[in-house]
């Protein structure tokens, strides 16, 4: 309990410290209640994706197709909304996202190649599929459907997604077995856990939450633009960083809570850099340094228990 309180205080301390630094630098341009509420809504999107990615990363696997999945799922949802309204929009985004997760899991299992390599290849395929479906054009969501990307609906959907993730992690056999595989895969296998099955389930869950992210993304931005040449990879990094923060504190703080706080910190850093007029290229540099510090801290904390990315 003592360590749990310390970890939560540390995480919240990082949040407050980040806010204070940028507020002191730009008290008139940063940190108003309105701007923080906007940042909170913006960080919901990568937070949901990070919750899905958590089920993969905790087993030492990786999924670089998250960004391409978001684009493809958002595109199909936008197209289906024309014919089937809200039903097509919601089901289209979540179903396509989940099916991409199914494909990722089974292809990884079938070809027995590292998940990083497999999902990079699949990312390129999903980008091409999205570009083909769009015919080289961007798609704009009709005005009446954008309500799901605005408060309070985006917050309600996000809270439901977070609750589902928390429930799976803490109270289901899937969550327990995925955690066991991440801690010690050979031991989990010797205890009768079907490791291959739960790795596929991990990818499916990642796709499911990515589909929810795609739904909120298209409703928030209203436009989806297909890309090629691995350009969707830039969408991966913010969820990945939030997921690393969740892993760093998962022993003492619920990983979903850690992910949300971590993504909010990242959103504040990006906003703080912009309000201070710093070069936008510094964003990834500063966030990368923070990520390295977090990963280094994880390595020191779990020395001798490092997980291998497969």
Secondary structure, DSSP 4 states (H G I P E B T S, - for coil): -HHHHHHHHHHHHHHHHHHHHHHHH-TTTS--HHHHHHHHHHHHHHHHHHHHHHHHHTTT---TTHHHHHHHHHHHHHHHHHHHHHHHHHHHHHHHHHHHHHHHHHHHHHHT--HHHHHHHHHHHHHHHHHHHHTT--EE--GGGGGGGSTTHHHHHHHHHHHHHHHHHHHSHHHHHHHHHHH-HHHHHHTT--HHHHHHHHHHHHHHHHHHHHHHHHHHH-EE----TTGGGGGHHHHHHHHHHHHHHTTTS-HHHHHHHHHHHHHHHHHHHHHTT--TTHHHHHHHHHHHHHHHHHHHHTTT-PPPP-
